[in-house]
Amino acid sequence: MNTTDHRTAVITGLLDLAAFLEANPDVPVPTLPKLLHFATGTDPDMCAEIDAIAHLLGTAIDPGDIGYGHYRTSRTFGPVEYTAVGILAHAKARYDAESSYFGCVEPDPITPAAGLPAHAA
C-alpha cells in the first residue's frame, strides 16, 4: 500500500470509528485517546522529521522528553492527541540492555483476588 492509500485508509478508518461511536453511545471511549506516529531512521533523520511535523502542527518539541531519548511533539484536538515521536538511538540501546534480562527472573505467580474470576468471559 502506498503512502497516499495508507493515509486515505487511516482517515477513512477514523471517520468510520467516529460515526460508529456516535451511533453507539453505550460503547465507551478512551479517557485520553491518542494517535501516535513513530519516526524512523537515524537520529538526525528522525529529529528533522519531527521538526517538520511540529512546524505543520504549529507546536514545539517537548523538552521534557529529550532527557529520556524521545524527540517528540504533540497537538490536542479537544480530548484527542496527535503525537509524533522519534526514539533516539541511546534510548533504544538502553531499552535493549534492560530487556536483555527478560525471562531471567521469575516472579511469584499472582492469584486473582477472592471472588474474582481468573479471566473475563
C-alpha positions in Angstrom: 0.0 0.0 0.0 1.5 3.3 -1.0 1.6 6.4 1.3 -1.4 8.1 -0.2 -3.5 4.9 0.0 -2.4 4.4 3.7 -3.2 8.0 4.6 -6.6 7.7 3.0 -7.3 4.4 4.7 -6.3 5.9 8.1 -8.6 8.9 7.6 -11.5 6.7 6.5 -11.0 4.5 9.5 -11.0 7.4 11.9 -14.2 8.8 10.3 -15.8 5.3 10.4 -14.8 5.0 14.1 -16.3 8.4 14.9 -19.6 7.5 13.1 -19.7 4.2 14.9 -19.1 5.8 18.3 -21.7 8.4 17.6 -24.3 5.8 16.6 -23.4 3.5 19.6 -23.4 5.7 22.7 -23.1 2.7 25.0 -19.6 1.8 23.7 -17.1 3.6 26.0 -14.4 5.9 24.6 -10.9 6.2 26.0 -10.3 8.9 28.5 -7.2 10.1 26.7 -7.4 9.0 23.0 -4.1 9.3 21.3 -2.9 8.8 17.7 0.9 8.1 17.5 3.3 8.5 14.7 6.8 7.0 15.1 9.6 8.4 13.0 12.3 6.0 11.7 15.8 6.3 10.5 19.0 7.8 12.0 18.7 10.3 14.9 19.2 13.3 12.7 16.6 12.0 10.2 14.1 11.4 13.0 14.7 14.8 14.5 14.3 16.5 11.1 11.0 14.6 10.5 9.6 15.6 14.0 10.8 19.2 13.5 8.9 19.3 10.2 5.8 17.8 11.8 6.0 20.3 14.7 6.1 23.1 12.1 3.0 21.7 10.4 1.2 21.3 13.7 2.3 24.7 15.0 3.8 23.1 18.1 7.2 22.9 19.8 9.4 20.0 20.6 8.7 18.7 24.2 11.9 19.4 26.1 10.8 17.2 29.0 11.1 14.0 26.8 14.5 14.7 25.4 16.3 13.5 28.5 14.6 10.2 28.1 15.7 9.9 24.5 12.3 10.8 23.0 12.2 13.6 20.5 8.5 14.4 20.5 5.8 17.0 19.6 2.1 16.8 20.0 -1.1 18.7 19.5 -4.5 18.1 21.0 -7.9 18.4 19.3 -10.3 18.5 22.2 -9.5 15.4 24.2 -7.8 13.7 21.3 -4.0 14.0 21.0 -1.8 13.5 17.9 1.8 12.7 18.8 4.9 12.3 16.6 7.9 10.9 18.3 11.4 9.7 17.4 13.0 7.3 19.8 16.7 8.1 19.7 19.5 5.6 19.4 20.7 5.9 23.0 17.2 5.3 24.3 16.8 2.2 22.1 20.2 0.9 23.3 19.2 1.4 26.9 15.9 -0.4 26.4 17.6 -3.3 24.6 20.1 -3.6 27.5 17.3 -3.5 30.1 15.3 -6.0 28.1 18.2 -8.4 27.8 17.3 -9.7 31.3 13.8 -10.6 30.2 12.9 -14.1 31.3 15.8 -14.4 33.7 13.8 -13.5 36.8 10.6 -15.4 37.6 8.2 -13.5 39.9 5.9 -15.3 42.2 2.6 -16.2 40.5 -0.2 -13.7 41.0 -3.5 -15.2 42.1 -6.8 -13.5 41.5 -8.4 -11.7 44.4 -11.0 -13.7 46.3 -14.3 -13.8 44.4 -12.9 -12.5 41.1 -12.8 -14.7 38.0 -9.5 -15.7 36.6 -10.4 -14.0 33.3 -13.2 -12.1 31.8 -15.8 -14.1 29.9 
